[in-house]
Amino acid sequence: MSSTRLRGGGSPDEGALATDNAASKRDKFRRRGMAVALGLSNFSVMGAKCALPSVLSLLMSPDRGMTFLTPTSKPFSSVLSAQYQFAQLLGFSTLSVALGKLLLGPVIDKMGGIRALQATLLLLLSLLATITMTQRFWIFAACWVLVDFVFSSCWAASISSIQQSFPSSEWGKQIGYLATGARLGNTASFSLFAAILFALEDRMAQPWRVIFLLSTALQIAPLCLLSYFGGMTMDANKAAGAAAVKIDNSNNNDNTNKNGPVTPAKDVPRFRDSLAILRREATTPEFWLHLVSRSCLMVFASFLLFVPTLMNQVYGCSNAVAAQVASAYSLGCLLSVSMGSKLYAALPTTKQQIGTMASLLALATVASLSQLGHATGIAPLSWTLATLSMFVWGFAFSLPFYLPPSLYALARGGRQCSASIADCFDFFGFTLLAWFNKYVASIGQHSNPSSWVGCFKLTTACALVAMVAQSFAIGLEKKKAAPPTEA
């Protein structure tokens, strides 16, 4: 029998070891590349979402903004004001996110996370490029509604990509990278957009076009990385699947899949199993408590969209400074997620976990109350204190927003239903958010502090309700998970 000659005249065992080492290095290279690609994808997508709030005032400006729809008869002039049209846009765009959460999950599962994320970035690039070039508001509005619809698939596609690309032991770490990338995208983009507006505000008639052009360009790098490392991952999965089929056939096992990797039938999630688990969890109080908490915190978090408008109209900051304040809000979110996740997981008792989340939400309540005090005139703030308030706002809500509901979905849903539970929370949250965004955008006079009173009453109430609901939810969840004590 002939044998394969190995380089260097070594033994077959040495050659096999060298081959294994090379494969291991390639796999590490692939995984690192995918980690960068997925983190950068969330960075770029969340960064692009910061473009609209950064330039909202400019877009509505009569001499520097867009060409809005105009009425054909005078009785409709107030109805078709620029402010009213943007209020309608924000409501519809948020509903499109909720609709995407409801519809795109099965599509992502069918395509696979990597291909779905590639399609998401490509569509975002095309839509943002169209927005950069258009002057007509109706084209802008149609594209932005589609941007939000496509945006809704980003997180689910990223999670699915992690399942394709990494062993289960790395999933938690990679999800942390995704959240950090998203918040870093908010922080860096607001700072960058603020610097660009500061440099161009007096030199260009429409500097907002540069912001959307940069948002378009941000999608190119992650798309290229996903094409390369995603291709490597899918090729590796196909090779592993072919090897599994070969081994399976040699063992005379009938559970084969000629189109991909072999998966034991018991491990394949079924739609009816997902619905059964979701139906079971919907009968528990902790499910609804987490849903209420997550929905309230989603409303609380969405105020980021209006931070530049608040600072510009109420505190008299320039558009550049207003965008910089929004970056302080995002910096608070980033610090909370990056530092707090490991600390929360290390807390040994349920009481400490509840106390930590409740303390953060109490701090969030204080941040909202400080803005309410300024709006009512009871405790006016300088723009410096208002900036500090926005930093605390972002820092205080982020950890309660991300961790407890996500950990609940993973623990109770497992592989079959964790995404369905998370999407259910988000669907209700975005539906409520659509109403809130429309309400705040339609405020009569943004420059009048008293017109913001209703908004800050709502955000304060959301923080308080979330604090109470989440505390009970964590307590009930841990109580059911705890082993029974002996009599």
C-alpha positions, 0 to 999 in steps of 0.5 A: 500500500502506498503512503502519502509523502509528508513535507520534511520527511516526517512521519504520518502522525507528525503530518496529521498534527501539522494539518490539525494545527493549521486547521486550528489556526485557520479556525481561530482566524475565521472566528476572530474575523467573524467577531470583528465583522459582527461587532462592526456590523452593529456599530455601523447600523446603530451609527447610521440610526444616529444620523436622523436625530443628529440633523432633525432640526436641519431637515425641518429648516425652511431654508436648509432642509427638505422640500416637504409636501404642500397643501393645495388648499389653505385649510390644510396648511397646519396639518401638512406642516414640516413638524406634523409630517415628521411626527407622522414619519417617526410614528410609521417608522417605529411601527415598521420596526415592530412589523419587522420584528414580527415578520422577519424572524422566519426569513432570517431562519430560512436564509441563515444569519450571515446571509440575512445580515449581508442583505441587511447591510446591502439594503441599508447602504442602498436606502441611505445612499438614496436619502443622501441624494434626495430633496423631496420629503416623501422619498426620504420618508419612504426610504427611512421607513424601509431603513427601520424595517430592515434595521429590525432584522439586524440583532436577530441576524447577528444572533443567528450568525453567532450560532453559525460561527461560534461554539456554544461556549462563546455565545455569551461573550459574542453577544456582549461584543454585539451590545458593546459594538451597538452602543459604541456605534451610538457614542462614536457616531454622535461625536463624529456627526457633531464634529462634522456639523460644527465644521460645516454648519456655516460652510454648507447650505445642507450639511445633513447630506454629509452625515447621511453620506457618511452613514452610507459609507459606514456599511461598506467595511462590515459588508466586505468583512462579512462577505469574506469571513462569512464565506469562510464560515459557510464553507467550513459548515458545509465541510463539517456537514459533508463529513457528518453525512459521510460518518452518518452513512457509514454508520447506517444512520437514516437521519441525514440531510443531503443539503447541509450538516446533519442534525439529530432530529430531537435538536431541530427546533419546530415551530409548534414547539416554539409556540407551545413554550411561548404559550406556556410562558404567557401564562406566568406572571413573570413573563408579563412583568418582564414584558411590561418592564422591557416595553417601558424601558424601550420608551425610556431609551427612545428619548435618545432620538429627541436629545439633540432637539431638546438641547437645541430648542430648550437649552439653546445649544447649536446643532453640533453641541446638541449632537455632542450631548447625545453622544454623552447619553450614548457613552453612559449606555456604553459604560453601563453595558461594558462594565456592568454585565460581568458584575451583574452575573457575579452577584451571588444572591437574588436580593443583590440582583434586584437591588442593583437593577432597582437602584439603577432604575431609581437613578433613571427616575432621578434623571427624568425628574431633573428634566421635568423640574426644568420643564416646569420651571421648578428647578432650572438646569444649565446646559452643562447639568442637562448634559450630565442628566443625559449621561446618567439617563443613558447609564441608568437604564441600559443594564436593566434594559438588556440583561434581565429580559434577555437572561429570562428569554434564554433560560425559559425559551432555550434553543426552541423559543428564546428568540420568540420570547425576545421578539415578543417583548420587542414587538410590544415595546416597539408598538408602544414606542411608535405612539410615544415617538409620534407624541413627542415629535408632534409637540406644539413648540419644542422651544417652549420648556413647558411643552415637554412636561407631558413627555417627561411625566411619561418617561418618569412613569416608565422608569418607576413602572419598570423598576417595580415590574422588573423587581417582581419579575426577577424575584419570581423567576429566581424563586421558581428556578431555586431548588426546593428546600428540605423540610 
